[in-house]
């Protein structure tokens, strides 16, 4: 192989041919010269010819492996021709003139056309000069024949070499055009391309420079594995496209990798490569596509899917819990009211008092279940359209959910300032704080609540933002990990403990609310997360704009009211029989008709003028919305007297329906007094 420093392809193949010919010519010349030297009557000078030939050809081979291959070619021709000429003069063997011709042919195989013609002219001049001096054993006719032979050989070599160089020139021109097209495609390609030799970058296009944020000179010569690292979960170590120099190269195929720009920004790419064999060994061309935005979109979609799934699941759970909880709470409250009023006969006994206290304890447990379900609904609901959120309510919600974990590891310290509502969703805000509290708790070992604490602090800033600080004094975040904590799927926990999406989701939610999040931490000294959220705009009355038009909803206990002395007709429509029975008990002073079939209820409405209609919103078959729309067409006055009940399983259509009507809504579970208050208000309005 010729010297790698030879960049010209024409010089490379000529130098390679020279070396190949010399590997054959050296032993052949040695054999021929030794035979001639051992002939009887050989002069001692022939031995010097042997040494000169071997030395000259060996030196020519060494020069052929370097950038001075042309000097090696001339030296090889001089060694072969000089040895043959010396033997011709000393031994007067006419056949040696053939070796002189072979030297010329040897030169013609390696040298260019003009150099070969110069060699023919020099050989012809040497022959004529030697013939004039009488050194050669040729007469006039033989000399003329040899001269014609040399001239003819020059013509043949000149013609053939001219044709060969013309073909080679055209080939090089086509190669140059092809390279220009290849270079042009690389320059204008939207994707990134790199060319690797021995796993090092030897060529690249501007797209790769822009992708990595590094200069061309900085990238050339570096290993690709120093710029891009395989994505661990998708590229096993034994089948990675990007490998270190000592690792085997993988089979071609689409792979994913990640890299980091000098400013610390992480990007993700897809790669596919193709290996080609060249004169200088295998060369890999790697096509690289930036998929950072796609991965971010996938992350956003994952966040949305998780929110929808959590919201649907929690809403369904809340609905299923609220229905039985409603009739349980209603019946317990009714029983307690009856016992409290002493309607079971005369003065209450001690046993009756114990029953009243037991019922109160049961009601307290039911109210606690109500609070848990309400928190679950608030946390999971994607109510980003609400527009405003109470920071302290969201913090308290997250603290209640994580209270058991916090109590086992640290003391919770709250330092709340006077802060306005912020733009955004209460559920999303609660999710943010719950993620941060969970991380803070996991940074503190169990059983150390007397030595560690978690601080929550809120402040209102002069720039119109609300600052929330979550600080812990746990193990902290190592400096090598700190720049990556917001990278998607990055986690220092095991695969069964974390997915690496908690903090990326948190930052994504905060960015969507127009806020920012920052972190400060030292290993062993805890971590401090600082969140800044824009405050909600207020109207001239000082009330957040999104709250001014909110319809009135009954969801909290109202002051107790006495049963009405005037009996009114009430229609209860609910697919839960036990809830209907409990509502009849709560409204025992009225004439209550309970039905589980909305179609039957519509038939009853066509026959009876009810004063109040209490209807469940979500029912199989015919929903409360359909009952309302049917009554609005047939009997608008009855549609205006409807009170809706809901267990929390809202669809978008149901939410739009509640937003456009003025009818009161009771959120399950509710107390008998809440129901009586709603009925009394409806009667007063009528």
HELIX and SHEET records of a PDB file:
HELIX    1   1 UNK A    9  UNK A   37  1                                  29    
HELIX    2   2 UNK A   45  UNK A   64  1                                  20    
HELIX    3   3 UNK A   69  UNK A   91  1                                  23    
HELIX    4   4 UNK A   94  UNK A   96  5                                   3    
HELIX    5   5 UNK A   97  UNK A  110  1                                  14    
HELIX    6   6 UNK A  113  UNK A  133  1                                  21    
HELIX    7   7 UNK A  140  UNK A  188  1                                  49    
HELIX    8   8 UNK A  206  UNK A  212  1                                   7    
HELIX    9   9 UNK A  216  UNK A  219  1                                   4    
HELIX   10  10 UNK A  224  UNK A  226  5                                   3    
HELIX   11  11 UNK A  237  UNK A  239  5                                   3    
HELIX   12  12 UNK A  292  UNK A  340  1                                  49    
HELIX   13  13 UNK A  350  UNK A  380  1                                  31    
HELIX   14  14 UNK A  384  UNK A  386  5                                   3    
HELIX   15  15 UNK A  391  UNK A  401  1                                  11    
HELIX   16  16 UNK A  403  UNK A  407  1                                   5    
HELIX   17  17 UNK A  426  UNK A  442  1                                  17    
HELIX   18  18 UNK A  479  UNK A  482  1                                   4    
HELIX   19  19 UNK A  502  UNK A  512  1                                  11    
HELIX   20  20 UNK A  545  UNK A  547  5                                   3    
HELIX   21  21 UNK A  577  UNK A  586  1                                  10    
HELIX   22  22 UNK A  598  UNK A  607  1                                  10    
HELIX   23  23 UNK A  624  UNK A  634  1                                  11    
HELIX   24  24 UNK A  636  UNK A  639  1                                   4    
HELIX   25  25 UNK A  652  UNK A  660  1                                   9    
HELIX   26  26 UNK A  672  UNK A  685  1                                  14    
SHEET    1   A 6 UNK A 200  UNK A 204  0                                        
SHEET    2   A 6 UNK A 192  UNK A 197 -1                                        
SHEET    3   A 6 UNK A 281  UNK A 290 -1                                        
SHEET    4   A 6 UNK A 266  UNK A 278 -1                                        
SHEET    5   A 6 UNK A 255  UNK A 260 -1                                        
SHEET    6   A 6 UNK A 228  UNK A 230 -1                                        
SHEET    1   B 2 UNK A 388  UNK A 389  0                                        
SHEET    2   B 2 UNK A 422  UNK A 423 -1                                        
SHEET    1   C 5 UNK A 411  UNK A 415  0                                        
SHEET    2   C 5 UNK A 453  UNK A 460  1                                        
SHEET    3   C 5 UNK A 465  UNK A 472 -1                                        
SHEET    4   C 5 UNK A 527  UNK A 534 -1                                        
SHEET    5   C 5 UNK A 516  UNK A 521 -1                                        
SHEET    1   D 5 UNK A 591  UNK A 595  0                                        
SHEET    2   D 5 UNK A 569  UNK A 573  1                                        
SHEET    3   D 5 UNK A 612  UNK A 616  1                                        
SHEET    4   D 5 UNK A 642  UNK A 646  1                                        
SHEET    5   D 5 UNK A 665  UNK A 667  1                                        
END                                                                             
